[in-house]
């Protein structure tokens, strides 16, 4: 009986506390709008904005006339980073976070997919193009180097990649796709 009374008193106390108005110390110090406006003011954070959107993805030579993937690219973290969700028609799903590092003055991307591949690349924006290079780790444990370039074109964004299996001595084409605004 004592346990029942204690439990009832505890429930009543929790309910009463939940109904109380929040004190000044419980409220955020800065409004969400003010926090978003104050972050990442450097124009370099906007260099990749050309890729933000909802895209159908095609082989760049258009040898396959149908879209091979849907790619959604949106700003996150109060526009301090970009999230990519890539969903290929054959079941490949990849997510990446792209962010600008104002200290090193480089862009970086971390990609992971549902096939166990991890890609970590970094690089720079120059003349309307972002080029990044780094490691591609396969689920097998094998490591390759990958170089990826994004460039805005008239009505699309082109992403081109090469990779090296010999530590950067030689490079071979890996993929070349066009993102076109989804209709």
Helices and strands as residue ranges (DSSP letters): H 2-19, G 24-26, H 32-38, G 43-46, G 49-51, E 53-59, E 69-76, E 81-88, E 93-101, E 106-113, E 118-126, E 129-137, E 143-153, E 156-164, E 172-181
